[in-house]
Amino acid sequence: MSFNSRTYLQSAVAIGGLVPVTAGLYGVLTGMSMLTGNAADPALESHYRYLSGLLLGIGLGFWSCIPNIEHQMPRMRLLAFIVVVGGIGRLGYTLYTGLFTPVVLFTLTMELVVTPLLALWQHKLTQKITFH
């Protein structure tokens, strides 16, 4: 079995998608209290829940690629681009504040390493299928 195996990639996307789906759903349901233990200003709560919904949608978008993953290059690339742009924003703020907590390092790894690698893996799988 090769690294480019369709089944392995599908499994990796399913597992990787657990992070945005779980965090997004939890954020939608609990709001800022998931971070602080307390509710925040209603406008901030509203915005946080909206962004959590976007995170949930991104995870569901990745999961929607799983059944025919070898034919999902445009969707995978768009989702990966969105995640990387968000990760760059987080990285900039993290460098500014110096706040390199384990949670921040985990999220940066998912956003700037794992997600691009999954998109690259999907691209390699697509090339293998297209040229064979």
FENTA-V619785 format. One record per residue. N is the residue number from 0. RES is the residue in one small letter. SS is DSSP state (alpha for helix, beta for strand, coil for the rest). PHI is phi in whole degrees, -180 to 180 (999 if undefined). Layout:
n->[N N]
res->[RES RES]
ss->[SS SS]
phi->[PHI PHI]
This chain:
n->[0 1 2 3 4 5 6 7 8 9 10 11 12 13 14 15 16 17 18 19 20 21 22 23 24 25 26 27 28 29 30 31 32 33 34 35 36 37 38 39 40 41 42 43 44 45 46 47 48 49 50 51 52 53 54 55 56 57 58 59 60 61 62 63 64 65 66 67 68 69 70 71 72 73 74 75 76 77 78 79 80 81 82 83 84 85 86 87 88 89 90 91 92 93 94 95 96 97 98 99 100 101 102 103 104 105 106 107 108 109 110 111 112 113 114 115 116 117 118 119 120 121 122 123 124 125 126 127 128 129 130 131]
res->[m s f n s r t y l q s a v a i g g l v p v t a g l y g v l t g m s m l t g n a a d p a l e s h y r y l s g l l l g i g l g f w s c i p n i e h q m p r m r l l a f i v v v g g i g r l g y t l y t g l f t p v v l f t l t m e l v v t p l l a l w q h k l t q k i t f h]
ss->[coil coil coil coil coil alpha alpha alpha alpha alpha alpha alpha alpha alpha alpha alpha alpha alpha alpha alpha alpha alpha alpha alpha alpha alpha alpha alpha alpha alpha coil coil alpha alpha alpha alpha coil coil coil coil coil alpha alpha alpha alpha alpha alpha alpha alpha alpha alpha alpha alpha alpha alpha alpha alpha alpha alpha alpha alpha alpha alpha alpha coil coil coil coil alpha alpha alpha coil alpha alpha alpha alpha alpha alpha alpha alpha alpha alpha alpha alpha alpha alpha alpha alpha alpha alpha alpha alpha alpha alpha alpha alpha alpha coil coil coil coil alpha alpha alpha alpha alpha alpha alpha alpha alpha alpha alpha alpha alpha alpha alpha alpha alpha alpha alpha alpha alpha alpha alpha alpha alpha alpha alpha alpha alpha coil coil]
phi->[999 -97 -57 -83 -54 -58 -64 -65 -65 -58 -65 -64 -68 -62 -69 -61 -68 -61 -65 -69 -66 -66 -65 -65 -64 -63 -66 -63 -78 -112 66 -63 -63 -66 -101 -108 85 -132 -71 -105 -49 -56 -66 -67 -59 -60 -65 -62 -68 -62 -64 -64 -63 -63 -61 -59 -62 -63 -62 -64 -62 -63 -63 -67 -80 -60 -58 -123 -58 -70 -113 -114 -58 -60 -67 -61 -65 -64 -62 -63 -60 -60 -65 -65 -60 -62 -64 -65 -61 -65 -62 -59 -68 -65 -65 -66 -92 75 -85 -102 -83 -57 -65 -64 -63 -63 -65 -63 -64 -64 -78 -108 -123 -64 -61 -62 -66 -64 -65 -65 -60 -63 -62 -63 -64 -62 -63 -61 -71 -64 -94 -120]
